[in-house]
């Protein structure tokens, strides 16, 4: 009886093994293309892994070769295409980059950052601003499915940030269009208003120097001086040692005939550039500053000028002994640096612009 049971047991095992083998061989026959595709996909992921390592180590040529091999095995690997597009941009091969971005978006239309980068290259490299604006709008409209895992994933927050980036770059594209219009002033103004609208939408998601500065610039070009001043001041508060906002605010204040405040902003812009060692721009700024000083003299505003240069040679509360030149560049002490930050964060005519902002 025992031997009979063992015989049937072994026979059953053999039969099941044979059946499984037959089923496996049959599955290979029936789903051969599927198995081959999975093998190719695995090989592709290996080459992407190699490419990512090269990419992180700034070995761009090696990364490009790896991504190309990956795509030869599995053309729908959208991240490989996206990274390849970014690498082409770094080599300034913009048309190849655009081709890869387009293929990436064909595979994954909701890949928001890829669409923003695609639009950015369209606008800045090929000057196709209309198509870029269209792509920015698509990036904003194509909302992903929300995924939230505490401490790990919150794509709603990522979408909000990327939306701000898309609106900001859309504003830059509209401003670029206004510059291309030339003598058609009405169209130029319309594009600038569209830029302002885009910047304001961007500020609902991100608040940084670049957005406030460009919003101020667009308003300044439209002669909306009060709005421009408000936004330059906000930009200065966020990045007090960026000279552009100080310089543009100085020009704005000069046009508004607020010469005292204009003088202060020109000096700040000049000092920042002096510290950075940019002699050409510094000389230009001090030439304009001299012009503002002459206008103040013509207005009889001697008292203000005299008050800001005391007998000890201190200017505006800054001790010149705290400044020295090293290697052709102006070097400052820590104490001076703290004083500069405190002073530079407060833009000239701030009280005036704050009243406008409240209204």
C-alpha positions in Angstrom: 0.0 0.0 0.0 2.8 2.3 0.9 4.6 1.7 -2.4 1.4 2.4 -4.3 0.9 5.7 -2.6 4.5 6.7 -3.3 4.0 5.7 -7.0 0.9 7.9 -7.3 2.6 10.7 -5.4 5.7 10.7 -7.6 3.5 10.3 -10.7 1.3 13.3 -9.6 4.4 15.4 -9.0 5.8 14.5 -12.4 2.5 15.2 -14.1 2.2 18.6 -12.4 5.8 19.5 -13.3 5.3 18.5 -16.9 2.0 20.4 -17.1 3.7 23.5 -15.6 6.6 23.2 -18.0 4.1 22.8 -20.9 2.2 25.9 -19.7 5.3 27.9 -19.4 6.5 27.0 -22.9 3.0 27.7 -24.2 3.0 31.1 -22.5 6.4 31.9 -24.1 4.9 30.9 -27.5 1.7 32.9 -27.0 3.3 35.9 -25.2 6.7 35.9 -26.8 6.6 39.6 -27.7 5.6 40.5 -24.1 8.5 38.6 -22.6 10.9 40.2 -25.1 9.5 43.7 -24.3 9.9 43.1 -20.5 13.5 42.0 -21.0 14.3 45.1 -23.2 12.5 47.3 -20.6 14.8 45.8 -17.8 17.9 46.5 -19.9 16.6 50.0 -20.6 16.2 50.7 -16.9 19.8 49.5 -16.3 21.1 52.0 -18.9 19.0 54.8 -17.3 20.5 53.9 -14.0 24.0 54.2 -15.5 23.1 57.5 -17.2 21.7 59.0 -14.0 25.1 58.2 -12.3 27.0 60.0 -15.0 24.5 62.9 -14.9 25.0 63.4 -11.2 28.7 63.4 -11.6 28.5 66.0 -14.4 29.8 63.5 -17.0 27.4 64.7 -19.6 28.7 62.8 -22.6 28.6 59.5 -20.8 25.1 60.3 -19.6 23.9 61.1 -23.2 25.3 57.8 -24.5 23.6 55.8 -21.7 20.2 57.5 -22.2 20.4 56.8 -26.0 21.1 53.1 -25.3 18.2 53.1 -22.9 15.8 54.6 -25.4 17.0 52.1 -28.1 15.7 49.3 -25.9 12.6 51.1 -24.5 11.6 54.3 -26.4 8.8 55.2 -24.0 11.1 55.8 -21.0 10.0 59.5 -20.6 12.5 60.4 -17.9 15.4 59.2 -20.1 14.0 61.5 -22.9 13.6 64.4 -20.4 17.1 64.1 -19.1 18.5 63.8 -22.6 16.6 67.0 -23.6 18.1 68.8 -20.6 21.6 67.7 -21.6 21.1 68.9 -25.1 20.1 72.3 -23.7 23.4 72.3 -21.7 25.2 71.8 -25.1 23.0 74.6 -26.6 21.7 72.1 -29.1 18.2 73.5 -28.8 16.4 71.9 -31.7 17.4 68.4 -30.6 16.3 69.4 -27.1 12.9 70.5 -28.3 12.5 67.3 -30.2 13.2 65.2 -27.0 10.9 67.4 -24.9 8.1 67.0 -27.5 8.6 63.2 -27.5 8.6 63.2 -23.7 5.2 65.0 -23.6 3.8 62.6 -26.2 4.5 59.8 -23.7 3.5 61.7 -20.6 1.3 64.8 -21.3 1.0 65.7 -17.6 4.7 65.9 -17.0 4.5 69.5 -15.9 8.1 70.5 -15.4 9.0 69.0 -18.8 6.3 71.2 -20.5 7.6 74.3 -18.6 11.2 73.5 -19.8 9.9 72.9 -23.3 8.2 76.3 -23.3 11.2 78.0 -21.8 13.5 76.8 -24.6 10.8 77.7 -27.2 10.8 81.3 -25.9 14.4 82.0 -24.9 16.2 80.0 -27.6 14.0 80.0 -30.7 11.9 83.2 -29.8 8.7 81.3 -30.5 6.9 83.2 -27.7 3.3 82.4 -28.9 3.9 78.7 -28.8 5.7 79.0 -25.5 2.8 80.9 -23.9 0.5 78.1 -25.2 2.7 75.4 -23.6 2.8 77.3 -20.2 -1.0 77.5 -20.2 -1.2 73.8 -21.0 1.1 73.0 -18.1 -1.1 75.0 -15.7 -4.4 73.5 -17.0 -3.2 69.9 -17.0 -3.7 69.2 -13.3 -2.4 65.8 -12.1 -4.2 63.4 -9.8 -3.5 64.5 -6.2 -1.3 62.3 -4.2 -0.6 63.0 -0.5 1.5 60.8 1.8 2.5 62.7 5.0 6.3 63.5 5.1 6.9 61.8 1.7 4.7 63.1 -1.2 2.5 66.1 -1.7 2.1 66.8 -5.4 -0.5 69.5 -4.8 2.3 71.6 -3.2 4.6 70.8 -6.1 1.9 71.7 -8.6 1.3 75.0 -6.9 5.0 75.9 -7.1 5.3 74.8 -10.7 2.2 76.8 -11.5 3.9 79.9 -10.1 7.0 79.1 -12.3 4.8 78.7 -15.4 3.0 82.0 -14.8 6.3 83.9 -14.2 7.9 82.5 -17.4 4.7 83.3 -19.2 5.1 86.9 -18.1 8.6 87.0 -19.4 7.4 85.7 -22.8 4.7 88.4 -23.0 7.3 91.1 -22.1 9.6 89.7 -24.8 6.7 90.0 -27.3 6.2 93.6 -26.3 9.9 94.3 -27.2 9.5 92.7 -30.6 6.5 94.7 -31.5 8.6 97.8 -32.0 6.7 100.9 -33.1 3.3 99.4 -32.5 2.9 100.9 -29.1 -0.7 99.8 -28.5 0.2 96.1 -29.0 3.3 96.6 -26.8 1.2 97.9 -24.0 -1.3 95.1 -24.3 1.5 92.5 -24.0 3.0 94.3 -21.0 -0.4 94.2 -19.3 -0.6 90.5 -20.0 2.8 90.2 -18.5 1.7 92.0 -15.4 -1.4 89.7 -15.1 0.9 86.7 -15.3 3.3 88.0 -12.7 0.4 88.7 -10.3 -0.9 85.1 -10.8 2.7 83.8 -10.1 2.8 85.7 -6.8 -0.2 83.8 -5.6 2.0 80.7 -5.6 5.6 82.0 -5.2 6.9 85.2 -3.7 10.5 85.9 -4.7 12.8 88.7 -5.9 12.6 87.9 -9.6 8.8 88.1 -9.8 8.5 91.4 -7.8 11.4 92.9 -9.8 9.9 92.0 -13.2 6.5 93.2 -12.1 8.0 96.5 -11.1 9.8 96.7 -14.5 6.7 96.0 -16.5 4.8 98.7 -14.6 7.8 101.1 -15.0 7.7 100.6 -18.8 4.0 101.4 -18.7 4.7 104.5 -16.6 2.7 103.1 -13.7 5.3 104.6 -11.4 3.5 104.1 -8.1 2.9 100.4 -8.8 6.5 100.0 -10.0 7.9 101.5 -6.8 5.8 99.3 -4.6 7.1 96.1 -6.3 10.7 97.3 -6.4 10.5 97.9 -2.7 9.2 94.4 -2.1 11.9 93.0 -4.3 14.6 94.9 -2.3 13.2 93.6 1.0 13.7 90.0 -0.3 17.1 90.5 -1.9 18.7 93.7 -0.6 22.1 93.1 -2.3 20.8 92.7 -5.8 21.7 95.9 -7.6 19.1 95.9 -10.4 16.1 96.8 -8.2 18.0 99.6 -6.5 19.1 100.9 -9.9 15.7 100.8 -11.5 14.1 102.3 -8.4 16.6 105.1 -8.5 15.7 105.8 -12.2 12.0 105.7 -11.3 12.5 108.1 -8.4 14.5 110.5 -10.6 11.7 110.6 -13.1 9.2 111.3 -10.2 11.6 114.1 -9.2 12.2 112.6 -5.8 15.9 113.3 -6.1 16.9 112.7 -2.5 15.5 109.2 -2.6 16.9 108.6 -6.1 20.3 109.6 -4.9 20.2 107.1 -2.1 19.2 104.2 -4.4 21.9 105.1 -6.9 24.5 105.0 -4.1 23.3 101.6 -3.0 23.4 100.2 -6.5 26.9 101.7 -7.0 28.2 100.2 -3.8 26.9 96.8 -4.5 28.6 96.8 -8.0 31.8 98.1 -6.5 31.9 95.2 -4.0 31.3 92.8 -6.9 34.2 94.4 -8.8 32.0 95.5 -11.8 33.9 98.7 -12.6 32.1 99.5 -15.9 28.6 99.4 -14.5 29.8 101.2 -11.3 31.3 104.1 -13.3 28.0 104.4 -15.3 25.9 104.5 -12.2 28.1 107.2 -10.6 27.8 109.3 -13.7 24.0 109.1 -13.4 24.3 109.8 -9.7 26.3 112.9 -10.5 23.5 114.1 -12.8 20.9 113.6 -10.0 23.2 115.6 -7.6 23.4 118.5 -10.1 19.6 118.5 -10.3 19.4 118.7 -6.5 21.9 121.6 -6.5 19.7 123.4 -9.2 16.8 123.0 -6.8 18.8 124.5 -4.0 18.8 121.3 -1.9 22.3 122.0 -0.5 21.4 121.2 3.1 20.7 117.5 2.4 23.9 117.1 0.5 26.0 118.7 3.2 24.3 116.7 6.0 25.3 113.4 4.3 29.0 114.2 4.2 30.1 115.1 7.8 33.4 116.5 9.0 34.8 113.1 9.8 34.4 111.8 6.3 31.5 109.4 7.2 29.0 108.9 4.5 25.4 108.0 5.4 26.6 106.4 8.7 29.2 104.1 7.0 32.8 104.5 8.3 35.2 104.5 5.3 37.8 102.9 7.6 35.7 99.8 7.4 36.3 99.6 3.6 39.5 98.4 1.9 40.6 97.1 -1.5 42.0 93.6 -1.9 42.9 92.4 -5.4 41.1 95.3 -7.0 37.8 94.6 -5.2 36.2 96.4 -2.3 36.2 94.4 0.9 34.1 95.2 3.9 34.2 94.3 7.6 31.4 92.2 9.2 30.1 95.3 11.1 29.9 97.2 7.8 28.2 94.3 6.2 25.5 94.2 8.9 24.9 97.9 8.5 24.6 97.6 4.7 22.1 94.8 5.0 20.0 96.8 7.5 20.1 99.9 5.4 19.7 98.3 2.0 16.6 96.3 3.0 14.7 99.6 3.5 14.1 101.1 0.1 14.0 104.9 -0.4 10.5 106.5 -0.5 9.2 103.4 1.3 6.6 105.3 3.3 5.3 106.9 0.1 5.0 103.6 -1.7 3.5 101.8 1.4 0.7 104.3 1.4 0.0 103.6 -2.3 0.1 99.8 -1.7 -2.5 100.2 1.1 -4.8 102.1 -1.2 
